[in-house]
Amino acid sequence: MKVFVVGASGAIGTRLVPQLLARGHEVVGTATSLERTEAVRALGAQPLVLDALDEDAVRRAVRAARPDAIVYQATALANLSDFKNFDRSFAQTNRLRTRGIDHAIAAARESGVRKLVAQSYASARYAREGGMVKSEDDRLDPTPVPAMRESFEAMRYLDRTVTQAGGIILRYGTFYGDPEDKMVDTVRRRLWPIVGDGGGVTSFIHLEDAAAATVLALEHDGPAIYNVVDDEPARIREWLPALADIVGAKPPRRVPRWLAKRFAGEAVVMMSTESRGASNAKAKRELGWTLRYPSWRQGFAAEYSARRKAPAVSSQPSARVS
C-alpha cells in the first residue's frame, strides 16, 4: 500500500517508517518543519511539511499523495515534564487528537482513503475499579481527576471518531526505547519517587514493538480498538526500583500522597497509586503480533544497561515526577 504517515518524524514515526518499507509499502511521511523532513527522507520515505491542524493543507496533501491508508501519529509530547498542570501541558496534543483527527478523516473521505489507523493511549485511562489489568471491553474512567479531564475527553473523542469512521485505534502503553527520553536521567537523579504505596499499574511498550503492531493493524479491517502494550503490566513500586538498579541509581525515594499532591499534582498521585494497566491479548490474537520485548524487564535491560553509571543524586528531596 501507499501509506500516509502523519507524524513520521516523531519517536514512533521514525520506527514505523522503516518497518512499513520493509513490509513492501510506499510511505509519504509528514513532519512539522523542513528541518525535520530530512530525518524522514533519510528513512526512505517521501517527506512533506504539514501542520495537522491546517484543514486545507491536510486535504491538499492527502489529495496529492493519493494514499491507500493514513496512519495518524500526530502528538506534541516531546519534553513534557509538568504533570501538575496536566491538561495545560497536553493542550496541543489534545487539539491534534480532536481538530487534527477531524481534518485527517475529512481528507480521507474526500480522497477515498479506506484505511485509517490512529495513535491513542492505554495506561491510566481505565476505570479505577475491579481488577488491575483491563481489556478493550472494560469501561474507561468515568470520573478522571480534574487536572486530566480535558486530556481524557480528547482521547475519548479520538477513539470514538476514528472507530465511527471505520478506523482502528491503537491504545499504546507508555513508550520507552527512545535515546532522547528523559526517564533514565530522572530516575538517576532520584526525581521520580514512589508515591504512597506505589500501587498504580503501568503498561509499557517498546517503540519498535509499537511500530510492529501498527504495521500489522494496516492489514486488518476496522472498526477496532487494540491495547498495544507488553505482557507484564507492573506496579510502580515494582518497575521503578528495577529501573533504578539497571541504570546504577540509588533506590527511588518514597513520598506520601499528600506531599506528592502538593508538589506534583493530583494526576501524578492517581497514576502512581490507582492507575490500571492493560491487556494485550486481543492484539496478539487478532493481529498475529509477536513482541520483541514481551516484558519491560527485558526491554529495560536491553535499552538501559549500557547507560549504567554512577548516579548524579540531587541534594534536595523532590516529589516531582517527569
Secondary structure, 3 states (H helix, E strand, C coil): CEEEEECCCCCCHHHHHHHHHHCCCEEEEEECCHHHHHHHHHHCCEEEECCCCCHHHHHHHHHHHCCCEEEECCCCCCCCCCCCCHHHHCHHHHHHHHHHHHHHHHHHHHHCCCEEEEEEECCCCECCCCCCEECCCCCECCCCCHHHHHHHHHHHHHHHHHHHCCCEEEEECEEECCCCCCHHHHHHCCCCCEECCCCCEECEEEHHHHHHHHHHHCCCCCCEEEEECCCCCEEHHHHHHHHHHHCCCCCCCEECHHHHHHHCCHHHHHHHHCCCEECCHHHHHHHCCCCCCCCHHHHHHHHHHHHCCCCCCCCCCCCCCC
